[in-house]
Amino acid sequence: MKTQILFQENQFEDLQHLIQENNFSNIFLVRGDKSFKDSGADSFIEKLVSSKRIVSFLDFDTNPQLNDLIRGVELFRKSSFDLIIAIGGGSVLDMAKLISVFAHQKGAFDDIIRNNRIEANAKTPLLAIPTTAGTGAEATHFAVVYIDKSKYSVANSNILPDYVFLSSEFSASAQSYLTACTGLDAFSQAIESVWSVNSNSISEEFALKAIDLIWNNLANAANSNDKASKYVMQNAAYLAGKAINITKTTAPHAISYSFTSYYNIPHGHAVSLSLPFFMKYNYYVSELDCMDERGVDSIRDRMDKIMSIFNCNINTVEFELVKFFRALGIEINISKLISNLDKDLIVSNINTERLNNNPRKVTKRIINLFLEEYI
């Protein structure tokens, strides 16, 4: 995996120097619409690249669609650009990551996405600037795109942004619920990374640090709009992203996408719905349904490390997690969020690739058990 260069918020002049040193003069800017101004990203970009030629792409869905990607690449190909800057939330970062690589692909995009078959090795350099603390998209070599409500994750080493700038200044205007949702996305990423069948000592170090930072700072960031806590959350999200860049996500993420696609529950909230269930389910793994070649004890040892951060054990972890969510204004009783849930819709639209990363085998019966327990 290539090396990524990280700039912290006290390194703005270093970031300016990077742009000058590399003679980046034609900028393709991927951004949000209203959030671009509300977050102060507009003035930041003006200060960073005021003398450069800039073309903006912003008219795309919150959950990036295939047609959005096609339009973005068409706009990109109308001119010559030497740098892409993405400034926004996870959808903005994912869209920019895709454009940076797909602009150099020759095949049909839907075929490339469905088969995860990126062929050309070329890409346009990408600077990722997250304005929300949670997605970790700035630290991963994969990006999400939807085709007809089905979610695909395109993975390639070139998709990893070349440069990242982290700053808390963009999240100052973010509403409490948005801050909670994005933070919980990172929280779930980190937890899932610890128990993933793909975890290793490096990913575990990133993930456990992220969990500790989020557990102790998200409430202040969301409920008090505390700047210091929001900066900690930016770094926690980055660590969570580095963790899942190694391990990828598991069952809670696999189940979450249908709640977002069909019931419009924001991603971070949707992921939280099944997290307490899978904390217990995965802990009680047996030799018969264990998916991790390291065995049952390894899974439980790693999960015990998570619960030690929460200062609880397997008997009290569900209570502690629900209390944590409620303090953030996050409801996980599905019946209170969705009046007429179609269980079959959820079960039939599970991301099976993510399920295969889970340490304990998950069947349709298990998913139905989760839905029954939390309705």
C-alpha positions as CSV (number, residue, x, y, z in Angstrom):
1,M,0.0,0.0,0.0
2,K,1.3,3.4,-0.9
3,T,2.3,6.0,1.7
4,Q,-0.1,8.7,2.5
5,I,1.0,12.2,3.6
6,L,-1.0,13.6,6.6
7,F,-1.3,17.3,7.5
8,Q,-2.7,18.4,10.9
9,E,-4.6,21.7,11.4
10,N,-1.5,23.5,12.5
11,Q,0.2,22.7,9.2
12,F,-1.7,24.9,6.8
13,E,1.4,26.6,5.5
14,D,3.0,23.1,4.8
15,L,-0.1,22.3,2.8
16,Q,0.2,25.5,0.8
17,H,3.9,24.7,0.2
18,L,2.9,21.2,-1.1
19,I,0.6,22.8,-3.7
20,Q,3.3,25.3,-4.7
21,E,6.1,22.8,-4.8
22,N,4.2,20.4,-7.1
23,N,2.9,23.3,-9.3
24,F,-0.7,22.2,-8.9
25,S,-2.5,24.9,-10.8
26,N,-5.6,23.3,-12.3
27,I,-7.9,22.1,-9.5
28,F,-10.9,19.8,-9.7
29,L,-12.9,20.5,-6.6
30,V,-15.4,17.9,-5.3
31,R,-17.6,19.4,-2.6
32,G,-21.0,19.7,-1.0
33,D,-23.5,22.5,-1.7
34,K,-24.9,24.2,1.3
35,S,-22.5,22.5,3.7
36,F,-19.5,24.0,1.7
37,K,-20.4,27.5,2.9
38,D,-21.9,26.5,6.3
39,S,-18.7,24.7,7.3
40,G,-16.4,27.5,6.2
41,A,-14.9,25.3,3.6
42,D,-15.4,28.0,0.9
43,S,-13.2,30.5,2.7
44,F,-10.6,27.8,3.4
45,I,-10.4,26.8,-0.3
46,E,-10.2,30.4,-1.3
47,K,-7.2,30.9,1.0
48,L,-5.5,27.7,0.0
49,V,-5.8,27.9,-3.8
50,S,-7.1,31.4,-4.6
51,S,-4.8,31.9,-7.6
52,K,-5.5,28.6,-9.1
53,R,-8.0,27.5,-11.8
54,I,-10.8,25.7,-10.1
55,V,-13.7,23.7,-11.5
56,S,-16.3,22.4,-9.0
57,F,-18.4,19.2,-9.0
58,L,-21.1,19.2,-6.3
59,D,-24.4,18.0,-7.7
60,F,-24.5,14.4,-6.6
61,D,-26.5,12.2,-4.2
62,T,-25.7,11.8,-0.5
63,N,-25.2,8.1,-1.3
64,P,-23.1,8.4,-4.5
65,Q,-24.8,6.8,-7.5
66,L,-23.3,5.3,-10.6
67,N,-24.8,8.1,-12.7
68,D,-23.3,10.7,-10.4
69,L,-19.8,9.1,-11.0
70,I,-20.4,9.1,-14.7
71,R,-21.3,12.8,-14.7
72,G,-18.3,13.7,-12.5
73,V,-15.9,11.9,-14.8
74,E,-17.4,13.5,-17.9
75,L,-16.9,17.0,-16.3
76,F,-13.4,16.0,-15.3
77,R,-12.5,14.9,-18.8
78,K,-13.6,18.1,-20.4
79,S,-10.3,19.7,-19.3
80,S,-6.9,18.9,-17.8
81,F,-6.4,18.8,-14.1
82,D,-3.3,18.1,-12.0
83,L,-5.0,17.8,-8.6
84,I,-8.4,16.8,-7.1
85,I,-9.4,18.4,-3.8
86,A,-12.2,16.8,-1.9
87,I,-13.7,18.8,1.0
88,G,-16.8,17.5,2.7
89,G,-18.3,14.4,4.3
90,G,-17.8,10.7,3.4
91,S,-19.9,10.9,0.2
92,V,-17.8,13.8,-1.1
93,L,-14.6,12.0,-0.3
94,D,-15.8,8.7,-1.8
95,M,-16.9,10.5,-5.0
96,A,-13.6,12.2,-5.4
97,K,-11.7,9.0,-4.7
98,L,-13.7,7.3,-7.5
99,I,-13.2,10.1,-10.0
100,S,-9.5,10.3,-9.3
101,V,-9.2,6.7,-10.6
102,F,-12.2,6.1,-12.9
103,A,-11.2,9.2,-15.0
104,H,-8.4,6.9,-16.3
105,Q,-10.5,3.8,-16.9
106,K,-11.6,2.8,-20.3
107,G,-14.2,0.1,-19.6
108,A,-17.9,0.3,-18.7
109,F,-18.1,1.7,-15.2
110,D,-20.9,-0.6,-14.1
111,D,-18.9,-3.6,-15.1
112,I,-15.8,-2.3,-13.3
113,I,-17.8,-1.6,-10.2
114,R,-19.8,-4.9,-10.1
115,N,-16.6,-7.0,-10.6
116,N,-14.2,-4.7,-8.7
117,R,-11.9,-4.8,-11.7
118,I,-9.9,-1.6,-12.0
119,E,-7.4,-2.1,-14.8
120,A,-5.5,1.2,-15.6
121,N,-2.9,2.0,-12.9
122,A,-3.1,5.8,-13.5
123,K,-4.8,8.3,-11.2
124,T,-4.9,12.0,-10.5
125,P,-3.4,13.1,-7.2
126,L,-6.1,13.6,-4.5
127,L,-6.1,15.8,-1.4
128,A,-8.9,14.7,1.0
129,I,-10.2,17.2,3.6
130,P,-12.9,15.7,5.8
131,T,-15.4,18.2,7.3
132,T,-17.1,15.6,9.5
133,A,-15.4,13.3,11.9
134,G,-16.6,9.8,11.3
135,T,-16.4,8.2,7.9
136,G,-12.6,7.6,7.9
137,A,-12.9,7.7,4.1
138,E,-9.8,9.8,3.9
139,A,-7.8,6.9,5.2
140,T,-9.1,4.0,3.1
141,H,-8.4,2.5,-0.3
142,F,-12.0,1.7,-1.1
143,A,-15.1,3.8,-1.9
144,V,-18.8,3.2,-1.9
145,V,-21.1,3.7,-4.9
146,Y,-24.7,2.6,-5.4
147,I,-26.2,0.9,-8.5
148,D,-30.0,0.7,-8.3
149,K,-30.0,0.8,-4.5
150,S,-27.4,-1.9,-4.2
151,K,-24.2,-0.8,-2.5
152,Y,-20.8,-1.7,-3.9
153,S,-17.4,-1.1,-2.4
154,V,-14.7,-0.6,-5.0
155,A,-11.2,-1.4,-3.7
156,N,-7.9,-0.5,-5.2
157,S,-4.6,0.8,-3.8
158,N,-4.9,3.9,-6.0
159,I,-8.2,4.9,-4.4
160,L,-6.4,5.9,-1.2
161,P,-6.0,9.7,-1.1
162,D,-2.5,10.9,-1.6
163,Y,-2.8,13.7,1.0
164,V,-5.1,14.3,4.0
165,F,-5.7,17.5,5.9
166,L,-7.4,17.2,9.3
167,S,-9.0,20.2,11.0
168,S,-11.8,20.7,13.5
169,E,-12.7,24.2,12.1
170,F,-15.1,22.7,9.5
171,S,-17.3,20.8,12.1
172,A,-18.0,23.8,14.3
173,S,-21.4,24.4,12.6
174,A,-22.4,20.8,12.4
175,Q,-25.6,19.9,14.2
176,S,-25.5,17.5,17.2
177,Y,-27.3,14.7,15.4
178,L,-24.9,14.8,12.4
179,T,-21.9,14.9,14.7
180,A,-23.3,11.9,16.6
181,C,-24.0,9.9,13.5
182,T,-20.6,10.5,11.9
183,G,-18.8,9.7,15.2
184,L,-20.8,6.5,15.6
185,D,-19.8,5.4,12.1
186,A,-16.1,5.7,13.2
187,F,-17.0,4.0,16.5
188,S,-18.5,1.0,14.8
189,Q,-15.7,0.8,12.2
190,A,-13.2,0.6,15.0
191,I,-15.1,-2.0,17.0
192,E,-15.7,-4.1,13.9
193,S,-12.0,-3.9,13.0
194,V,-11.0,-5.3,16.3
195,W,-13.1,-8.4,16.0
196,S,-12.7,-8.8,12.2
197,V,-11.2,-12.0,10.9
198,N,-8.7,-9.8,9.0
199,S,-7.4,-8.0,12.1
200,N,-3.7,-7.8,13.0
201,S,-1.6,-6.1,15.6
202,I,-1.4,-2.9,13.6
203,S,-5.1,-2.6,12.9
204,E,-5.9,-3.5,16.5
205,E,-3.7,-0.7,17.8
206,F,-5.4,1.9,15.5
207,A,-8.8,0.6,16.4
208,L,-8.5,0.4,20.1
209,K,-7.1,3.9,20.3
210,A,-10.0,5.2,18.1
211,I,-12.5,3.5,20.4
212,D,-11.0,5.0,23.5
213,L,-11.0,8.5,22.0
214,I,-14.5,8.3,20.7
215,W,-15.9,6.8,23.9
216,N,-14.5,9.7,25.9
217,N,-15.0,12.6,23.5
218,L,-18.1,12.0,21.2
219,A,-20.6,13.2,23.8
220,N,-18.8,16.5,24.3
221,A,-18.3,16.9,20.5
222,A,-22.0,16.3,19.7
223,N,-23.8,17.8,22.7
224,S,-21.5,20.7,23.7
225,N,-20.0,21.5,20.3
226,D,-16.6,21.4,22.1
227,K,-13.8,22.3,19.6
228,A,-11.1,20.3,21.4
229,S,-13.4,17.2,21.4
230,K,-14.2,17.7,17.7
231,Y,-10.5,17.8,16.9
232,V,-10.0,14.6,18.9
233,M,-12.9,13.0,16.9
234,Q,-11.2,14.0,13.6
235,N,-8.1,12.1,14.6
236,A,-10.2,9.2,16.0
237,A,-12.1,8.9,12.7
238,Y,-8.8,8.9,10.8
239,L,-7.5,6.1,13.1
240,A,-10.7,4.1,12.6
241,G,-10.3,4.6,8.8
242,K,-6.7,3.3,9.0
243,A,-8.0,0.2,10.9
244,I,-10.7,-0.7,8.5
245,N,-8.3,0.0,5.6
246,I,-6.6,-3.2,6.8
247,T,-9.6,-5.3,8.0
248,K,-12.7,-3.9,6.3
249,T,-16.0,-3.9,8.2
250,T,-18.2,-6.7,9.3
251,A,-21.9,-7.6,10.2
252,P,-23.2,-4.3,11.5
253,H,-22.0,-2.5,8.4
254,A,-23.3,-5.3,6.2
255,I,-26.8,-4.9,7.6
256,S,-26.8,-1.2,7.8
257,Y,-27.0,-0.3,4.1
258,S,-30.6,-1.3,3.6
259,F,-31.7,0.8,6.5
260,T,-30.1,3.8,4.7
261,S,-31.2,3.0,1.2
262,Y,-34.8,2.1,1.9
263,Y,-35.6,3.9,5.1
264,N,-33.3,7.0,4.9
265,I,-31.7,6.4,8.3
266,P,-28.3,8.1,8.2
267,H,-25.4,5.6,7.9
268,G,-23.8,6.1,11.3
269,H,-27.2,5.7,13.0
270,A,-28.0,2.7,10.9
271,V,-24.8,0.9,11.8
272,S,-25.5,1.5,15.5
273,L,-28.8,-0.4,15.3
274,S,-27.1,-3.8,15.4
275,L,-23.9,-3.1,17.3
276,P,-25.2,-4.1,20.8
277,F,-26.6,-7.3,19.3
278,F,-23.4,-8.3,17.6
279,M,-21.3,-7.5,20.7
280,K,-23.1,-10.3,22.4
281,Y,-23.5,-12.6,19.4
282,N,-19.9,-12.5,18.4
283,Y,-18.6,-12.9,22.0
284,Y,-20.5,-16.2,22.3
285,V,-18.9,-17.7,19.2
286,S,-18.4,-21.5,19.3
287,E,-16.0,-23.8,17.5
288,L,-18.9,-24.8,15.2
289,D,-19.6,-21.3,13.9
290,C,-16.2,-19.6,14.3
291,M,-15.0,-17.9,11.1
292,D,-11.6,-16.8,12.4
293,E,-8.8,-19.3,12.0
294,R,-7.2,-18.0,15.2
295,G,-10.0,-19.5,17.2
296,V,-12.7,-18.6,19.8
297,D,-10.3,-17.5,22.5
298,S,-8.6,-15.0,20.2
299,I,-12.0,-13.4,19.3
300,R,-13.0,-13.1,23.0
301,D,-9.6,-11.7,24.0
302,R,-9.9,-9.0,21.5
303,M,-13.5,-8.2,22.5
304,D,-12.5,-8.1,26.1
305,K,-10.1,-5.3,25.2
306,I,-13.0,-3.3,23.8
307,M,-15.1,-3.8,26.9
308,S,-12.3,-2.8,29.2
309,I,-12.4,0.6,27.6
310,F,-16.1,0.7,28.4
311,N,-15.4,-0.5,31.9
312,C,-17.9,-3.4,31.6
313,N,-18.1,-7.0,30.7
314,I,-20.3,-9.1,28.4
315,N,-23.1,-9.1,30.9
316,T,-23.4,-5.3,30.9
317,V,-22.0,-4.2,27.6
318,E,-25.4,-4.0,25.9
319,F,-26.7,-1.7,28.7
320,E,-23.6,0.5,28.4
321,L,-23.8,0.9,24.7
322,V,-27.5,1.7,24.7
323,K,-26.8,4.3,27.5
324,F,-24.0,5.8,25.3
325,F,-26.3,6.0,22.3
326,R,-29.2,7.6,24.3
327,A,-26.8,10.3,25.6
328,L,-26.2,11.1,22.0
329,G,-29.9,11.2,21.1
330,I,-29.6,8.0,19.1
331,E,-32.6,5.7,19.2
332,I,-31.9,2.0,18.3
333,N,-35.4,0.6,18.8
334,I,-36.2,-0.1,15.2
335,S,-40.0,0.1,15.6
336,K,-39.7,3.7,16.9
337,L,-37.7,4.6,13.7
338,I,-39.7,2.6,11.1
339,S,-43.4,2.1,11.4
340,N,-43.7,-0.7,8.8
341,L,-40.5,-2.5,8.6
342,D,-40.1,-5.1,5.8
343,K,-37.9,-7.7,7.3
344,D,-37.4,-9.5,4.0
345,L,-36.1,-6.3,2.4
346,I,-33.4,-6.0,5.0
347,V,-32.5,-9.7,4.9
348,S,-32.4,-9.9,1.1
349,N,-30.1,-6.8,0.7
350,I,-27.3,-7.8,3.0
351,N,-23.7,-7.1,1.9
352,T,-22.4,-10.7,2.0
353,E,-18.8,-9.6,1.5
354,R,-18.9,-7.8,4.8
355,L,-20.6,-10.7,6.5
356,N,-17.6,-12.9,5.5
357,N,-15.4,-10.7,7.6
358,N,-17.4,-11.3,10.8
359,P,-15.8,-13.6,13.3
360,R,-18.9,-15.7,13.8
361,K,-21.0,-17.1,11.0
362,V,-24.1,-15.0,10.3
363,T,-27.2,-16.6,8.7
364,K,-30.6,-15.2,7.7
365,R,-32.0,-16.7,10.8
366,I,-29.5,-14.7,12.9
367,I,-30.4,-11.5,11.1
368,N,-34.1,-12.2,11.8
369,L,-33.3,-12.8,15.4
370,F,-31.7,-9.3,15.5
371,L,-34.7,-7.7,13.9
372,E,-37.1,-9.4,16.3
373,E,-35.0,-8.4,19.3
374,Y,-34.8,-4.7,18.4
375,I,-38.3,-4.1,17.1
